[in-house]
Amino acid sequence: MTRPQRIYAAEGGGEITGIIPRNNFIEYRWTPPGGKDTLLLNIAGAEQTGRLFVPI
């Protein structure tokens, strides 16, 4: 099993964090547009493309 190049973490404040696990570096933080509080429960990642899908 290969180690992932990036881990995505979603928390109750409506933010998704992209983390590089080899050095625990937070690469970016993303919040959905619109300025509304959003509970991000259902996210999916595409292994082949590295894209993250977030329903908003």
Biopython code that builds the backbone (N, CA, C, O; Angstrom):
import numpy as np
from Bio.PDB.StructureBuilder import StructureBuilder

atoms = [
    (1, "MET", "N", (0.849, -1.182, 0.000)),
    (1, "MET", "CA", (0.000, 0.000, 0.000)),
    (1, "MET", "C", (0.890, 1.240, 0.000)),
    (1, "MET", "O", (1.825, 1.348, 0.794)),
    (2, "THR", "N", (0.589, 2.164, -0.895)),
    (2, "THR", "CA", (1.381, 3.377, -0.964)),
    (2, "THR", "C", (0.808, 4.439, -0.038)),
    (2, "THR", "O", (-0.388, 4.463, 0.255)),
    (3, "ARG", "N", (1.672, 5.288, 0.397)),
    (3, "ARG", "CA", (1.281, 6.369, 1.294)),
    (3, "ARG", "C", (0.663, 7.510, 0.479)),
    (3, "ARG", "O", (1.194, 7.862, -0.575)),
    (4, "PRO", "N", (-0.447, 8.094, 0.946)),
    (4, "PRO", "CA", (-1.075, 9.167, 0.176)),
    (4, "PRO", "C", (-0.197, 10.411, 0.124)),
    (4, "PRO", "O", (0.554, 10.694, 1.058)),
    (5, "GLN", "N", (-0.300, 11.149, -0.979)),
    (5, "GLN", "CA", (0.465, 12.382, -1.126)),
    (5, "GLN", "C", (-0.209, 13.542, -0.412)),
    (5, "GLN", "O", (0.442, 14.529, -0.070)),
    (6, "ARG", "N", (-1.511, 13.426, -0.188)),
    (6, "ARG", "CA", (-2.246, 14.498, 0.468)),
    (6, "ARG", "C", (-3.427, 13.899, 1.231)),
    (6, "ARG", "O", (-4.084, 12.973, 0.754)),
    (7, "ILE", "N", (-3.681, 14.432, 2.402)),
    (7, "ILE", "CA", (-4.834, 14.035, 3.204)),
    (7, "ILE", "C", (-5.739, 15.250, 3.321)),
    (7, "ILE", "O", (-5.274, 16.369, 3.538)),
    (8, "TYR", "N", (-7.039, 15.016, 3.175)),
    (8, "TYR", "CA", (-8.013, 16.088, 3.346)),
    (8, "TYR", "C", (-8.736, 15.885, 4.666)),
    (8, "TYR", "O", (-9.155, 14.773, 4.987)),
    (9, "ALA", "N", (-8.880, 16.958, 5.430)),
    (9, "ALA", "CA", (-9.585, 16.895, 6.704)),
    (9, "ALA", "C", (-10.681, 17.956, 6.704)),
    (9, "ALA", "O", (-10.432, 19.119, 6.388)),
    (10, "ALA", "N", (-11.895, 17.543, 7.062)),
    (10, "ALA", "CA", (-13.013, 18.475, 7.165)),
    (10, "ALA", "C", (-13.405, 18.565, 8.632)),
    (10, "ALA", "O", (-13.415, 17.565, 9.351)),
    (11, "GLU", "N", (-13.728, 19.777, 9.060)),
    (11, "GLU", "CA", (-14.114, 19.954, 10.456)),
    (11, "GLU", "C", (-15.425, 20.724, 10.533)),
    (11, "GLU", "O", (-15.889, 21.263, 9.528)),
    (12, "GLY", "N", (-16.011, 20.777, 11.691)),
    (12, "GLY", "CA", (-17.337, 21.335, 11.886)),
    (12, "GLY", "C", (-17.479, 22.809, 11.585)),
    (12, "GLY", "O", (-18.605, 23.293, 11.473)),
    (13, "GLY", "N", (-16.396, 23.540, 11.449)),
    (13, "GLY", "CA", (-16.479, 24.960, 11.166)),
    (13, "GLY", "C", (-16.637, 25.292, 9.702)),
    (13, "GLY", "O", (-16.678, 26.470, 9.345)),
    (14, "GLY", "N", (-16.728, 24.280, 8.831)),
    (14, "GLY", "CA", (-16.933, 24.515, 7.420)),
    (14, "GLY", "C", (-15.663, 24.724, 6.632)),
    (14, "GLY", "O", (-15.686, 25.397, 5.602)),
    (15, "GLU", "N", (-14.558, 24.167, 7.083)),
    (15, "GLU", "CA", (-13.284, 24.344, 6.397)),
    (15, "GLU", "C", (-12.698, 22.978, 6.047)),
    (15, "GLU", "O", (-12.804, 22.031, 6.825)),
    (16, "ILE", "N", (-12.079, 22.887, 4.868)),
    (16, "ILE", "CA", (-11.342, 21.689, 4.479)),
    (16, "ILE", "C", (-9.865, 22.044, 4.453)),
    (16, "ILE", "O", (-9.468, 23.069, 3.899)),
    (17, "THR", "N", (-9.065, 21.188, 5.056)),
    (17, "THR", "CA", (-7.626, 21.411, 5.129)),
    (17, "THR", "C", (-6.923, 20.334, 4.308)),
    (17, "THR", "O", (-7.231, 19.149, 4.437)),
    (18, "GLY", "N", (-5.982, 20.747, 3.468)),
    (18, "GLY", "CA", (-5.154, 19.815, 2.705)),
    (18, "GLY", "C", (-3.807, 19.672, 3.402)),
    (18, "GLY", "O", (-3.088, 20.654, 3.581)),
    (19, "ILE", "N", (-3.470, 18.451, 3.791)),
    (19, "ILE", "CA", (-2.265, 18.190, 4.575)),
    (19, "ILE", "C", (-1.348, 17.252, 3.795)),
    (19, "ILE", "O", (-1.803, 16.254, 3.237)),
    (20, "ILE", "N", (-0.054, 17.576, 3.757)),
    (20, "ILE", "CA", (0.954, 16.690, 3.171)),
    (20, "ILE", "C", (1.492, 15.825, 4.317)),
    (20, "ILE", "O", (2.163, 16.347, 5.207)),
    (21, "PRO", "N", (1.213, 14.513, 4.315)),
    (21, "PRO", "CA", (1.552, 13.676, 5.465)),
    (21, "PRO", "C", (3.037, 13.412, 5.673)),
    (21, "PRO", "O", (3.442, 13.101, 6.793)),
    (22, "ARG", "N", (3.860, 13.524, 4.643)),
    (22, "ARG", "CA", (5.280, 13.212, 4.833)),
    (22, "ARG", "C", (5.985, 14.207, 5.743)),
    (22, "ARG", "O", (6.986, 13.869, 6.375)),
    (23, "ASN", "N", (5.458, 15.459, 5.816)),
    (23, "ASN", "CA", (6.064, 16.451, 6.712)),
    (23, "ASN", "C", (5.030, 17.187, 7.574)),
    (23, "ASN", "O", (5.357, 18.162, 8.251)),
    (24, "ASN", "N", (3.770, 16.704, 7.541)),
    (24, "ASN", "CA", (2.664, 17.292, 8.305)),
    (24, "ASN", "C", (2.451, 18.770, 8.002)),
    (24, "ASN", "O", (2.055, 19.540, 8.878)),
    (25, "PHE", "N", (2.714, 19.159, 6.765)),
    (25, "PHE", "CA", (2.561, 20.544, 6.334)),
    (25, "PHE", "C", (1.127, 20.791, 5.874)),
    (25, "PHE", "O", (0.587, 20.032, 5.069)),
    (26, "ILE", "N", (0.519, 21.852, 6.388)),
    (26, "ILE", "CA", (-0.812, 22.244, 5.930)),
    (26, "ILE", "C", (-0.621, 23.032, 4.639)),
    (26, "ILE", "O", (-0.136, 24.163, 4.647)),
    (27, "GLU", "N", (-1.010, 22.411, 3.538)),
    (27, "GLU", "CA", (-0.788, 23.005, 2.224)),
    (27, "GLU", "C", (-1.790, 24.130, 1.946)),
    (27, "GLU", "O", (-1.427, 25.166, 1.390)),
    (28, "TYR", "N", (-3.035, 23.921, 2.331)),
    (28, "TYR", "CA", (-4.039, 24.964, 2.121)),
    (28, "TYR", "C", (-5.252, 24.726, 3.003)),
    (28, "TYR", "O", (-5.460, 23.638, 3.540)),
    (29, "ARG", "N", (-6.039, 25.772, 3.131)),
    (29, "ARG", "CA", (-7.326, 25.721, 3.817)),
    (29, "ARG", "C", (-8.358, 26.278, 2.842)),
    (29, "ARG", "O", (-8.117, 27.291, 2.187)),
    (30, "TRP", "N", (-9.504, 25.615, 2.748)),
    (30, "TRP", "CA", (-10.540, 26.023, 1.803)),
    (30, "TRP", "C", (-11.878, 26.071, 2.516)),
    (30, "TRP", "O", (-12.228, 25.161, 3.268)),
    (31, "THR", "N", (-12.618, 27.134, 2.276)),
    (31, "THR", "CA", (-13.992, 27.240, 2.777)),
    (31, "THR", "C", (-14.902, 27.459, 1.574)),
    (31, "THR", "O", (-14.511, 28.127, 0.617)),
    (32, "PRO", "N", (-16.109, 26.906, 1.611)),
    (32, "PRO", "CA", (-17.035, 27.087, 0.498)),
    (32, "PRO", "C", (-17.391, 28.563, 0.303)),
    (32, "PRO", "O", (-17.442, 29.322, 1.271)),
    (33, "PRO", "N", (-17.636, 28.965, -0.937)),
    (33, "PRO", "CA", (-18.000, 30.354, -1.199)),
    (33, "PRO", "C", (-19.380, 30.674, -0.636)),
    (33, "PRO", "O", (-20.194, 29.778, -0.416)),
    (34, "GLY", "N", (-19.630, 31.943, -0.408)),
    (34, "GLY", "CA", (-20.946, 32.373, 0.033)),
    (34, "GLY", "C", (-20.983, 32.879, 1.459)),
    (34, "GLY", "O", (-21.940, 33.550, 1.846)),
    (35, "GLY", "N", (-19.978, 32.582, 2.242)),
    (35, "GLY", "CA", (-19.908, 33.092, 3.599)),
    (35, "GLY", "C", (-20.873, 32.459, 4.588)),
    (35, "GLY", "O", (-20.989, 32.934, 5.718)),
    (36, "LYS", "N", (-21.574, 31.392, 4.189)),
    (36, "LYS", "CA", (-22.488, 30.723, 5.101)),
    (36, "LYS", "C", (-21.756, 29.616, 5.853)),
    (36, "LYS", "O", (-20.820, 29.015, 5.325)),
    (37, "ASP", "N", (-22.186, 29.347, 7.091)),
    (37, "ASP", "CA", (-21.647, 28.206, 7.823)),
    (37, "ASP", "C", (-22.111, 26.931, 7.133)),
    (37, "ASP", "O", (-23.297, 26.770, 6.844)),
    (38, "THR", "N", (-21.180, 26.031, 6.870)),
    (38, "THR", "CA", (-21.470, 24.799, 6.144)),
    (38, "THR", "C", (-20.880, 23.623, 6.908)),
    (38, "THR", "O", (-19.711, 23.648, 7.294)),
    (39, "LEU", "N", (-21.683, 22.606, 7.123)),
    (39, "LEU", "CA", (-21.202, 21.383, 7.760)),
    (39, "LEU", "C", (-20.815, 20.412, 6.647)),
    (39, "LEU", "O", (-21.683, 19.884, 5.952)),
    (40, "LEU", "N", (-19.544, 20.181, 6.482)),
    (40, "LEU", "CA", (-19.031, 19.356, 5.387)),
    (40, "LEU", "C", (-18.912, 17.909, 5.855)),
    (40, "LEU", "O", (-17.923, 17.524, 6.479)),
    (41, "LEU", "N", (-19.932, 17.118, 5.545)),
    (41, "LEU", "CA", (-19.942, 15.729, 5.979)),
    (41, "LEU", "C", (-19.567, 14.755, 4.871)),
    (41, "LEU", "O", (-18.891, 13.759, 5.126)),
    (42, "ASN", "N", (-19.993, 15.030, 3.657)),
    (42, "ASN", "CA", (-19.807, 14.089, 2.551)),
    (42, "ASN", "C", (-18.798, 14.645, 1.559)),
    (42, "ASN", "O", (-19.129, 15.493, 0.730)),
    (43, "ILE", "N", (-17.569, 14.163, 1.648)),
    (43, "ILE", "CA", (-16.550, 14.544, 0.677)),
    (43, "ILE", "C", (-15.981, 13.263, 0.078)),
    (43, "ILE", "O", (-15.955, 12.217, 0.728)),
    (44, "ALA", "N", (-15.531, 13.358, -1.158)),
    (44, "ALA", "CA", (-14.970, 12.187, -1.833)),
    (44, "ALA", "C", (-13.749, 12.615, -2.629)),
    (44, "ALA", "O", (-13.713, 13.708, -3.193)),
    (45, "GLY", "N", (-12.758, 11.747, -2.669)),
    (45, "GLY", "CA", (-11.552, 12.022, -3.435)),
    (45, "GLY", "C", (-11.391, 11.032, -4.571)),
    (45, "GLY", "O", (-11.661, 9.843, -4.404)),
    (46, "ALA", "N", (-10.949, 11.514, -5.732)),
    (46, "ALA", "CA", (-10.677, 10.657, -6.883)),
    (46, "ALA", "C", (-9.195, 10.293, -6.858)),
    (46, "ALA", "O", (-8.331, 11.156, -7.015)),
    (47, "GLU", "N", (-8.917, 9.030, -6.662)),
    (47, "GLU", "CA", (-7.529, 8.580, -6.524)),
    (47, "GLU", "C", (-6.712, 8.811, -7.794)),
    (47, "GLU", "O", (-5.537, 9.168, -7.709)),
    (48, "GLN", "N", (-7.311, 8.614, -8.964)),
    (48, "GLN", "CA", (-6.577, 8.747, -10.217)),
    (48, "GLN", "C", (-6.200, 10.194, -10.514)),
    (48, "GLN", "O", (-5.108, 10.449, -11.022)),
    (49, "THR", "N", (-7.079, 11.146, -10.210)),
    (49, "THR", "CA", (-6.843, 12.545, -10.570)),
    (49, "THR", "C", (-6.422, 13.414, -9.398)),
    (49, "THR", "O", (-5.887, 14.505, -9.597)),
    (50, "GLY", "N", (-6.656, 12.944, -8.170)),
    (50, "GLY", "CA", (-6.325, 13.737, -6.997)),
    (50, "GLY", "C", (-7.327, 14.846, -6.720)),
    (50, "GLY", "O", (-7.067, 15.723, -5.895)),
    (51, "ARG", "N", (-8.468, 14.819, -7.400)),
    (51, "ARG", "CA", (-9.483, 15.847, -7.200)),
    (51, "ARG", "C", (-10.350, 15.523, -5.998)),
    (51, "ARG", "O", (-10.593, 14.357, -5.684)),
    (52, "LEU", "N", (-10.812, 16.569, -5.330)),
    (52, "LEU", "CA", (-11.688, 16.435, -4.180)),
    (52, "LEU", "C", (-13.069, 16.935, -4.570)),
    (52, "LEU", "O", (-13.200, 18.016, -5.143)),
    (53, "PHE", "N", (-14.100, 16.156, -4.263)),
    (53, "PHE", "CA", (-15.475, 16.514, -4.578)),
    (53, "PHE", "C", (-16.208, 16.840, -3.295)),
    (53, "PHE", "O", (-16.251, 16.037, -2.364)),
    (54, "VAL", "N", (-16.795, 18.051, -3.258)),
    (54, "VAL", "CA", (-17.482, 18.544, -2.064)),
    (54, "VAL", "C", (-18.855, 19.054, -2.469)),
    (54, "VAL", "O", (-18.942, 20.023, -3.223)),
    (55, "PRO", "N", (-19.939, 18.432, -1.991)),
    (55, "PRO", "CA", (-21.273, 18.963, -2.307)),
    (55, "PRO", "C", (-21.549, 20.183, -1.427)),
    (55, "PRO", "O", (-21.419, 20.117, -0.205)),
    (56, "ILE", "N", (-21.927, 21.284, -2.049)),
    (56, "ILE", "CA", (-22.242, 22.485, -1.279)),
    (56, "ILE", "C", (-23.615, 22.994, -1.620)),
    (56, "ILE", "O", (-24.055, 24.002, -1.068)),
]
sb = StructureBuilder()
sb.init_structure("model")
sb.init_model(0)
sb.init_chain("A")
sb.init_seg("    ")
for serial, (resi, resn, name, xyz) in enumerate(atoms, 1):
    if name == "N":
        sb.init_residue(resn, " ", resi, " ")
    sb.init_atom(name, np.array(xyz, "f"), 0.0, 1.0, " ", f" {name:<3s}", serial, name[0])
structure = sb.get_structure()
